[in-house]
Amino acid sequence: MRQAGCTLVLTALVLGLTSAPAFAQRNLVLTLDRSFDVCPDRPAEPVWMQEITLRQAYQRVLVQDIYRAQNLERIVETGSCDCEIRFPSWDAAEAVFRERYASDERWEMLQASDAYNRRANDVRLEAKAICEAAGNW
């Protein structure tokens, strides 16, 4: 009885492994082009962020977290979710990073990322409501 159960599990595993990749290959379309339904003319990340090494990716994440927190806070402060407010240039976030964190150790940047995520999460629901009303969420 135990052998029959093992055979059934093994058969299901083999079928799953052999059919899943074929299914995925038919339905996945890999593209590097990023297109957005909301605010399609978003500014690209600075080139240095796009080219950063994997070992220093925490720096890129920190700038992204600063950018997100700044933008959500700006939406709430202005009561507007225009594309220029929701997705401004990266200059302000990049400036904060360079002035406050660029020389910090990795662990300090990770702590800063955590703080910016908390700030963003504190205003996220309010910003979301403003943006949903504007059709920009």
NULO-960401 format. One record per atom (N, C-alpha, C): residue number from 1; residue in three letters; chain; atom name; z, y, x. Coordinates in Angstrom, 2 decimals. Each point is the difference from the previous one (the first is absolute). Example, Ala and Ser with C-alpha at 12.3 -4.5 7.8 and 13.67 -1.06 7.14 Angstrom:
  num  residuo  cadena  atomo       c3       c2       c1
    1      ALA       A      N     7.80    -5.69    13.19
    1      ALA       A     CA     0.00     1.19    -0.89
    1      ALA       A      C     0.00     1.20     0.90
    2      SER       A      N    -0.72     1.05    -0.35
    2      SER       A     CA     0.06     1.19     0.82
    2      SER       A      C     0.73     1.09    -0.77
# end
This chain:
  num  residuo  cadena  atomo       c3       c2       c1
    1      MET       A      N     0.00    -1.20     0.83
    1      MET       A     CA     0.00     1.20    -0.83
    1      MET       A      C     0.00     1.25     0.87
    2      ARG       A      N     0.82    -0.01     1.04
    2      ARG       A     CA     0.07     1.16     0.87
    2      ARG       A      C    -1.33     0.25     0.70
    3      GLN       A      N    -0.68    -1.08     0.39
    3      GLN       A     CA    -1.28     0.13     0.68
    3      GLN       A      C    -1.05     0.62    -0.93
    4      ALA       A      N     0.04    -0.33    -1.26
    4      ALA       A     CA    -0.96     0.58    -0.96
    4      ALA       A      C     0.24     1.49    -0.15
    5      GLY       A      N     1.26     0.42    -0.02
    5      GLY       A     CA     0.32     1.42    -0.09
    5      GLY       A      C    -0.47     0.76     1.22
    6      CYS       A      N     0.18    -0.58     1.16
    6      CYS       A     CA    -0.45     0.64     1.24
    6      CYS       A      C    -1.52     0.11     0.02
    7      THR       A      N    -0.67    -1.04    -0.47
    7      THR       A     CA    -1.46     0.02    -0.04
    7      THR       A      C    -0.49     1.10    -0.92
    8      LEU       A      N     0.64     0.15    -1.15
    8      LEU       A     CA    -0.38     1.04    -0.95
    8      LEU       A      C     0.19     1.39     0.60
    9      VAL       A      N     1.12     0.23     0.67
    9      VAL       A     CA     0.26     1.29     0.62
    9      VAL       A      C    -1.00     0.27     1.11
   10      LEU       A      N    -0.28    -1.01     0.81
   10      LEU       A     CA    -0.96     0.14     1.09
   10      LEU       A      C    -1.39     0.30    -0.54
   11      THR       A      N    -0.40    -0.65    -1.06
   11      THR       A     CA    -1.31     0.24    -0.61
   11      THR       A      C    -0.09     1.43    -0.53
   12      ALA       A      N     1.05     0.46    -0.66
   12      ALA       A     CA     0.01     1.36    -0.52
   12      ALA       A      C    -0.07     1.01     1.14
   13      LEU       A      N     0.70    -0.29     1.09
   13      LEU       A     CA    -0.02     0.90     1.15
   13      LEU       A      C    -1.38     0.06     0.62
   14      VAL       A      N    -0.64    -1.14     0.17
   14      VAL       A     CA    -1.34    -0.05     0.58
   14      VAL       A      C    -1.00     0.72    -0.89
   15      LEU       A      N     0.08    -0.22    -1.30
   15      LEU       A     CA    -0.90     0.69    -0.92
   15      LEU       A      C     0.23     1.50     0.03
   16      GLY       A      N     1.25     0.39     0.06
   16      GLY       A     CA     0.31     1.43     0.05
   16      GLY       A      C    -0.51     0.65     1.27
   17      LEU       A      N     0.14    -0.70     1.11
   17      LEU       A     CA    -0.44     0.56     1.27
   17      LEU       A      C    -1.51     0.05     0.13
   18      THR       A      N    -0.68    -0.96    -0.60
   18      THR       A     CA    -1.46    -0.02     0.14
   18      THR       A      C    -0.70     0.88    -1.02
   19      SER       A      N     0.62     0.22    -1.15
   19      SER       A     CA    -0.68     0.80    -1.02
   19      SER       A      C     0.37     1.48     0.07
   20      ALA       A      N     1.19     0.33     0.48
   20      ALA       A     CA     0.43     1.40     0.04
   20      ALA       A      C    -0.89     0.87     0.88
   21      PRO       A      N    -0.33    -0.41     1.22
   21      PRO       A     CA    -0.85     0.87     0.82
   21      PRO       A      C    -1.38     0.23    -0.61
   22      ALA       A      N    -0.57    -1.01    -0.63
   22      ALA       A     CA    -1.31     0.19    -0.62
   22      ALA       A      C     0.10     1.00    -1.15
   23      PHE       A      N     1.06    -0.08    -0.76
   23      PHE       A     CA     0.22     0.93    -1.10
   23      PHE       A      C     0.17     1.42     0.54
   24      ALA       A      N     0.81     0.12     1.06
   24      ALA       A     CA     0.25     1.32     0.57
   24      ALA       A      C    -1.27     0.59     0.60
   25      GLN       A      N    -0.80    -0.81     0.64
   25      GLN       A     CA    -1.22     0.50     0.62
   25      GLN       A      C    -0.96     0.56    -1.05
   26      ARG       A      N    -0.02    -0.57    -1.15
   26      ARG       A     CA    -0.91     0.47    -1.04
   26      ARG       A      C     0.45     1.32    -0.61
   27      ASN       A      N     1.30     0.25    -0.04
   27      ASN       A     CA     0.52     1.14    -0.73
   27      ASN       A      C     0.49     1.17     0.86
   28      LEU       A      N     0.13    -0.19     1.28
   28      LEU       A     CA     0.48     1.09     0.84
   28      LEU       A      C    -1.17     0.77     0.59
   29      VAL       A      N     0.12     1.30    -0.04
   29      VAL       A     CA    -0.99     0.86     0.63
   29      VAL       A      C     0.77     0.87     0.98
   30      LEU       A      N    -0.15    -0.29     1.27
   30      LEU       A     CA     0.71     0.75     1.02
   30      LEU       A      C    -0.78     1.25     0.35
   31      THR       A      N     0.68     1.12    -0.05
   31      THR       A     CA    -0.64     1.26     0.35
   31      THR       A      C     1.01     0.90     0.69
   32      LEU       A      N    -0.48     0.79     0.92
   32      LEU       A     CA     0.85     0.97     0.66
   32      LEU       A      C    -0.09     1.36    -0.67
   33      ASP       A      N    -0.93     0.15    -0.92
   33      ASP       A     CA    -0.13     1.25    -0.74
   33      ASP       A      C     1.15     0.11    -0.98
   34      ARG       A      N     0.67     1.14     0.03
   34      ARG       A     CA     1.10     0.23    -0.95
   34      ARG       A      C    -0.50     0.98    -1.03
   35      SER       A      N    -0.01    -0.42    -1.23
   35      SER       A     CA    -0.35     0.91    -1.07
   35      SER       A      C     1.16     0.03    -0.99
   36      PHE       A      N     0.24     1.16    -0.55
   36      PHE       A     CA     1.14     0.19    -0.88
   36      PHE       A      C    -0.48     0.49    -1.35
   37      ASP       A      N     0.64    -0.47    -1.07
   37      ASP       A     CA    -0.30     0.48    -1.34
   37      ASP       A      C     0.62     1.38    -0.23
   38      VAL       A      N     1.15     0.24     0.63
   38      VAL       A     CA     0.71     1.26    -0.15
   38      VAL       A      C    -0.11     0.77     1.31
   39      CYS       A      N    -0.42     1.24    -0.10
   39      CYS       A     CA    -0.15     0.87     1.17
   39      CYS       A      C    -0.81    -0.69     1.11
   40      PRO       A      N    -1.27    -0.26    -0.26
   40      PRO       A     CA    -0.80    -0.75     0.98
   40      PRO       A      C    -0.25     0.74     1.32
   41      ASP       A      N     0.19     1.31     0.02
   41      ASP       A     CA    -0.26     0.77     1.22
   41      ASP       A      C     1.27     0.20     0.84
   42      ARG       A      N     0.82    -1.02     0.07
   42      ARG       A     CA     1.23     0.07     0.79
   42      ARG       A      C    -0.33     0.17     1.47
   43      PRO       A      N     0.81     0.76     0.70
   43      PRO       A     CA    -0.25     0.14     1.44
   43      PRO       A      C     0.34    -1.31     0.73
   44      ALA       A      N    -0.78    -0.31     0.99
   44      ALA       A     CA     0.26    -1.20     0.80
   44      ALA       A      C     1.21     0.24     0.90
   45      GLU       A      N     0.66    -1.08     0.35
   45      GLU       A     CA     1.09     0.10     0.96
   45      GLU       A      C    -0.55     0.54     1.31
   46      PRO       A      N     0.84     0.68     0.77
   46      PRO       A     CA    -0.46     0.45     1.32
   46      PRO       A      C    -0.50    -1.18     0.84
   47      VAL       A      N    -0.98     0.26     0.84
   47      VAL       A     CA    -0.63    -1.06     0.78
   47      VAL       A      C     1.02    -0.73     0.87
   48      TRP       A      N     0.92     0.73     0.60
   48      TRP       A     CA     0.99    -0.66     0.88
   48      TRP       A      C     0.82    -1.02    -0.77
   49      MET       A      N     0.23     0.24    -1.29
   49      MET       A     CA     0.75    -0.96    -0.81
   49      MET       A      C    -0.83    -1.25    -0.27
   50      GLN       A      N    -1.27     0.17    -0.22
   50      GLN       A     CA    -0.88    -1.12    -0.27
   50      GLN       A      C    -0.19    -0.88     1.24
   51      GLU       A      N     0.13     0.61     1.17
   51      GLU       A     CA    -0.26    -0.73     1.24
   51      GLU       A      C     1.27    -0.45     0.71
   52      ILE       A      N     1.14     0.18    -0.62
   52      ILE       A     CA     1.27    -0.32     0.65
   52      ILE       A      C     0.11    -1.51     0.22
   53      THR       A      N     0.64    -0.38     1.09
   53      THR       A     CA     0.14    -1.43     0.30
   53      THR       A      C     1.00    -0.65    -0.96
   54      LEU       A      N    -0.13    -1.29    -0.14
   54      LEU       A     CA     0.88    -0.74    -0.90
   54      LEU       A      C     1.47     0.14     0.43
   55      ARG       A      N     0.25     0.04     1.29
   55      ARG       A     CA     1.37     0.12     0.51
   55      ARG       A      C     0.63     1.35    -0.36
   56      GLN       A      N    -0.82     1.00    -0.32
   56      GLN       A     CA     0.51     1.32    -0.35
   56      GLN       A      C    -0.27     0.36    -1.46
   57      ALA       A      N    -0.29    -0.99    -0.81
   57      ALA       A     CA    -0.34     0.23    -1.41
   57      ALA       A      C     1.14     0.70    -0.75
   58      TYR       A      N     1.23    -0.16     0.45
   58      TYR       A     CA     1.13     0.67    -0.65
   58      TYR       A      C    -0.17     1.52     0.00
   59      GLN       A      N    -0.71     0.55     0.99
   59      GLN       A     CA    -0.25     1.43     0.03
   59      GLN       A      C    -0.93     0.40    -1.15
   60      ARG       A      N    -1.03    -0.80    -0.21
   60      ARG       A     CA    -0.93     0.26    -1.10
   60      ARG       A      C     0.73    -0.10    -1.34
   61      VAL       A      N     0.83    -1.01    -0.13
   61      VAL       A     CA     0.75    -0.18    -1.24
   61      VAL       A      C     0.91     1.19    -0.27
   62      LEU       A      N     0.63     0.51     1.05
   62      LEU       A     CA     0.87     1.16    -0.19
   62      LEU       A      C    -0.79     1.20    -0.50
   63      VAL       A      N    -1.14     0.28     0.58
   63      VAL       A     CA    -0.81     1.14    -0.46
   63      VAL       A      C    -0.43    -0.24    -1.45
   64      GLN       A      N    -0.38    -1.22    -0.35
   64      GLN       A     CA    -0.38    -0.31    -1.38
   64      GLN       A      C     1.18     0.23    -0.94
   65      ASP       A      N     1.19    -0.39     0.42
   65      ASP       A     CA     1.18     0.18    -0.84
   65      ASP       A      C     0.34     1.48    -0.17
   66      ILE       A      N    -0.13     0.77     1.07
   66      ILE       A     CA     0.22     1.45    -0.08
   66      ILE       A      C    -0.99     0.60    -0.99
   67      TYR       A      N    -1.27    -0.37     0.13
   67      TYR       A     CA    -1.08     0.51    -0.86
   67      TYR       A      C     0.29    -0.31    -1.46
   68      ARG       A      N     0.38    -1.24    -0.28
   68      ARG       A     CA     0.28    -0.41    -1.39
   68      ARG       A      C     1.17     0.79    -0.58
   69      ALA       A      N     1.08     0.12     0.76
   69      ALA       A     CA     1.17     0.73    -0.50
   69      ALA       A      C    -0.33     1.47    -0.24
   70      GLN       A      N    -0.68     0.62     0.96
   70      GLN       A     CA    -0.37     1.40    -0.16
   70      GLN       A      C    -0.85     0.20    -1.25
   71      ASN       A      N    -0.95    -0.87    -0.21
   71      ASN       A     CA    -0.93     0.17    -1.11
   71      ASN       A      C     0.68    -0.21    -1.35
   72      LEU       A      N     0.82    -1.02    -0.11
   72      LEU       A     CA     0.71    -0.23    -1.26
   72      LEU       A      C     0.97     1.14    -0.29
   73      GLU       A      N     0.68     0.48     1.02
   73      GLU       A     CA     0.92     1.14    -0.20
   73      GLU       A      C    -0.77     1.25    -0.40
   74      ARG       A      N    -1.15     0.21     0.59
   74      ARG       A     CA    -0.83     1.18    -0.34
   74      ARG       A      C    -0.47    -0.07    -1.45
   75      ILE       A      N    -0.36    -1.18    -0.46
   75      ILE       A     CA    -0.43    -0.16    -1.39
   75      ILE       A      C     1.13     0.41    -0.95
   76      VAL       A      N     1.20    -0.46     0.29
   76      VAL       A     CA     1.16     0.32    -0.85
   76      VAL       A      C     0.32     1.49     0.10
   77      GLU       A      N    -0.03     0.56     1.19
   77      GLU       A     CA     0.32     1.43     0.18
   77      GLU       A      C    -0.98     0.90    -0.75
   78      THR       A      N    -1.29    -0.34     0.05
   78      THR       A     CA    -1.02     0.86    -0.62
   78      THR       A      C    -0.27    -0.37    -1.45
   79      GLY       A      N     0.36    -1.22    -0.38
   79      GLY       A     CA    -0.32    -0.46    -1.35
   79      GLY       A      C    -1.49    -0.27    -0.17
   80      SER       A      N    -0.69    -0.13     1.11
   80      SER       A     CA    -1.46    -0.20    -0.03
   80      SER       A      C    -0.37    -1.24     0.80
   81      CYS       A      N    -1.02    -0.69    -0.48
   81      CYS       A     CA    -0.49    -1.17     0.72
   81      CYS       A      C    -1.48     0.15     0.32
   82      ASP       A      N    -0.41     1.23     0.26
   82      ASP       A     CA    -1.38     0.20     0.45
   82      ASP       A      C    -0.21    -0.80     1.27
   83      CYS       A      N    -1.22    -0.41     0.25
   83      CYS       A     CA    -0.30    -0.83     1.16
   83      CYS       A      C     0.41     0.65     1.31
   84      GLU       A      N    -0.12     1.32     0.10
   84      GLU       A     CA     0.36     0.69     1.22
   84      GLU       A      C     1.52    -0.05     0.24
   85      ILE       A      N     0.76    -0.15    -1.05
   85      ILE       A     CA     1.46    -0.10     0.12
   85      ILE       A      C     0.40    -1.44     0.26
   86      ARG       A      N    -0.61    -0.91    -0.71
   86      ARG       A     CA     0.35    -1.41     0.16
   86      ARG       A      C    -0.49    -0.56     1.33
   87      PHE       A      N    -1.17     0.42     0.44
   87      PHE       A     CA    -0.58    -0.51     1.25
   87      PHE       A      C    -0.51     1.16     0.87
   88      PRO       A      N     0.93     0.77     0.57
   88      PRO       A     CA    -0.42     1.10     0.88
   88      PRO       A      C    -0.42    -0.55     1.36
   89      SER       A      N    -0.31     0.89     0.92
   89      SER       A     CA    -0.30    -0.46     1.36
   89      SER       A      C     1.26    -0.63     0.59
   90      TRP       A      N    -0.17    -0.70     1.07
   90      TRP       A     CA     1.11    -0.67     0.67
   90      TRP       A      C     0.73     0.92     0.96
   91      ASP       A      N    -0.43     1.24     0.10
   91      ASP       A     CA     0.55     0.91     1.00
   91      ASP       A      C     1.51     0.17    -0.09
   92      ALA       A      N     0.54     0.22    -1.17
   92      ALA       A     CA     1.44     0.24    -0.15
   92      ALA       A      C     0.82    -1.23     0.41
   93      ALA       A      N    -0.43    -1.17    -0.44
   93      ALA       A     CA     0.72    -1.23     0.35
   93      ALA       A      C    -0.11    -0.27     1.50
   94      GLU       A      N    -1.17     0.23     0.54
   94      GLU       A     CA    -0.21    -0.19     1.43
   94      GLU       A      C     0.86     0.98     0.81
   95      ALA       A      N     0.12     1.23    -0.47
   95      ALA       A     CA     0.82     1.01     0.69
   95      ALA       A      C     1.47    -0.40     0.00
   96      VAL       A      N     0.49    -0.48    -1.14
   96      VAL       A     CA     1.40    -0.44    -0.07
   96      VAL       A      C     0.23    -1.15     0.98
   97      PHE       A      N    -0.93    -0.94     0.03
   97      PHE       A     CA     0.13    -1.13     0.92
   97      PHE       A      C     0.06     0.50     1.45
   98      ARG       A      N    -0.93     0.85     0.37
   98      ARG       A     CA    -0.07     0.46     1.40
   98      ARG       A      C     1.23     0.84     0.39
   99      GLU       A      N     0.48     0.84    -0.93
   99      GLU       A     CA     1.14     0.87     0.30
   99      GLU       A      C     1.33    -0.73     0.03
  100      ARG       A      N     0.17    -0.99    -0.89
  100      ARG       A     CA     1.31    -0.63    -0.15
  100      ARG       A      C     0.11    -1.41     0.56
  101      TYR       A      N    -1.09    -0.76     0.02
  101      TYR       A     CA     0.13    -1.43     0.25
  101      TYR       A      C    -0.84    -0.57     1.15
  102      ALA       A      N    -0.98     0.70     0.48
  102      ALA       A     CA    -0.96    -0.55     0.96
  102      ALA       A      C     0.66    -0.58     1.25
  103      SER       A      N     1.11     0.55     0.42
  103      SER       A     CA     0.65    -0.50     1.21
  103      SER       A      C     1.15    -0.96    -0.31
  104      ASP       A      N     0.21    -0.30    -1.26
  104      ASP       A     CA     1.09    -0.90    -0.40
  104      ASP       A      C    -0.30    -1.44     0.39
  105      GLU       A      N     1.06    -0.77     0.05
  105      GLU       A     CA    -0.12    -1.45     0.22
  105      GLU       A      C    -0.49    -0.65    -1.29
  106      ARG       A      N    -0.49    -1.22     0.13
  106      ARG       A     CA    -0.52    -0.75    -1.16
  106      ARG       A      C     1.04    -0.09    -1.12
  107      TRP       A      N     1.23    -0.37     0.34
  107      TRP       A     CA     1.02    -0.19    -1.02
  107      TRP       A      C     0.30     1.31    -0.74
  108      GLU       A      N    -0.10     1.12     0.70
  108      GLU       A     CA     0.23     1.30    -0.64
  108      GLU       A      C    -1.13     0.32    -0.98
  109      MET       A      N    -1.22    -0.36     0.38
  109      MET       A     CA    -1.14     0.23    -0.90
  109      MET       A      C     0.11    -0.89    -1.23
  110      LEU       A      N     0.48    -1.23     0.19
  110      LEU       A     CA     0.18    -0.89    -1.14
  110      LEU       A      C     1.05     0.54    -0.96
  111      GLN       A      N     1.07     0.57     0.55
  111      GLN       A     CA     1.02     0.63    -0.86
  111      GLN       A      C    -0.57     1.20    -0.74
  112      ALA       A      N    -0.81     0.79     0.69
  112      ALA       A     CA    -0.63     1.16    -0.64
  112      ALA       A      C    -0.93    -0.45    -1.11
  113      SER       A      N    -0.77    -1.06     0.23
  113      SER       A     CA    -0.90    -0.54    -1.04
  113      SER       A      C     0.80    -0.39    -1.23
  114      ASP       A      N     1.12    -0.65     0.23
  114      ASP       A     CA     0.85    -0.41    -1.11
  114      ASP       A      C     0.49     1.21    -0.79
  115      ALA       A      N     0.38     1.05     0.70
  115      ALA       A     CA     0.47     1.22    -0.67
  115      ALA       A      C    -1.12     0.66    -0.81
  116      TYR       A      N    -1.21     0.05     0.55
  116      TYR       A     CA    -1.12     0.60    -0.73
  116      TYR       A      C    -0.38    -0.86    -1.21
  117      ASN       A      N     0.12    -1.31     0.13
  117      ASN       A     CA    -0.27    -0.86    -1.16
  117      ASN       A      C     1.01     0.24    -1.10
  118      ARG       A      N     1.27     0.18     0.36
  118      ARG       A     CA     1.02     0.31    -1.02
  118      ARG       A      C    -0.31     1.33    -0.68
  119      ARG       A      N    -0.39     1.00     0.80
  119      ARG       A     CA    -0.35     1.31    -0.58
  119      ARG       A      C    -1.16    -0.14    -0.98
  120      ALA       A      N    -1.02    -0.73     0.41
  120      ALA       A     CA    -1.16    -0.19    -0.87
  120      ALA       A      C     0.38    -0.75    -1.27
  121      ASN       A      N     0.81    -1.03     0.14
  121      ASN       A     CA     0.40    -0.78    -1.17
  121      ASN       A      C     0.88     0.80    -0.96
  122      ASP       A      N     0.75     0.96     0.54
  122      ASP       A     CA     0.85     0.83    -0.84
  122      ASP       A      C    -0.81     0.85    -0.98
  123      VAL       A      N    -1.19     0.40     0.39
  123      VAL       A     CA    -0.82     0.88    -0.86
  123      VAL       A      C    -1.23    -0.71    -0.58
  124      ARG       A      N    -0.18    -1.26     0.35
  124      ARG       A     CA    -1.21    -0.71    -0.39
  124      ARG       A      C    -0.24    -0.02    -1.51
  125      LEU       A      N     1.00    -0.35    -0.77
  125      LEU       A     CA    -0.19    -0.10    -1.46
  125      LEU       A      C    -0.35     1.34    -0.62
  126      GLU       A      N     0.65     1.05     0.47
  126      GLU       A     CA    -0.30     1.33    -0.53
  126      GLU       A      C    -1.42     0.42     0.39
  127      ALA       A      N    -0.38    -0.26     1.24
  127      ALA       A     CA    -1.36     0.32     0.46
  127      ALA       A      C    -1.03    -0.84    -0.76
  128      LYS       A      N     0.32    -1.25    -0.23
  128      LYS       A     CA    -0.91    -0.88    -0.73
  128      LYS       A      C    -0.26     0.53    -1.40
  129      ALA       A      N     1.05     0.45    -0.69
  129      ALA       A     CA    -0.16     0.53    -1.36
  129      ALA       A      C    -0.91     1.24     0.01
  130      ILE       A      N     0.18     0.86     0.99
  130      ILE       A     CA    -0.84     1.20     0.10
  130      ILE       A      C    -1.45    -0.39     0.26
  131      CYS       A      N    -0.18    -0.97     0.91
  131      CYS       A     CA    -1.37    -0.42     0.35
  131      CYS       A      C    -0.67    -0.78    -1.12
  132      GLU       A      N     0.76    -0.81    -0.71
  132      GLU       A     CA    -0.58    -0.73    -1.13
  132      GLU       A      C    -0.48     0.97    -1.07
  133      ALA       A      N     0.79     1.05    -0.26
  133      ALA       A     CA    -0.40     1.00    -0.98
  133      ALA       A      C    -1.29     0.71     0.44
  134      ALA       A      N    -0.19     0.15     1.30
  134      ALA       A     CA    -1.19     0.65     0.54
  134      ALA       A      C    -1.17    -0.98     0.18
  135      GLY       A      N     0.27    -1.28    -0.20
  135      GLY       A     CA    -1.05    -1.02     0.20
  135      GLY       A      C    -0.26    -0.31     1.47
  136      ASN       A      N     0.98     0.26     0.83
  136      ASN       A     CA    -0.16    -0.21     1.44
  136      ASN       A      C     0.95    -1.03     0.57
  137      TRP       A      N     0.33    -1.04    -0.75
  137      TRP       A     CA     0.89    -1.02     0.55
  137      TRP       A      C    -0.70    -1.28     0.17
# end
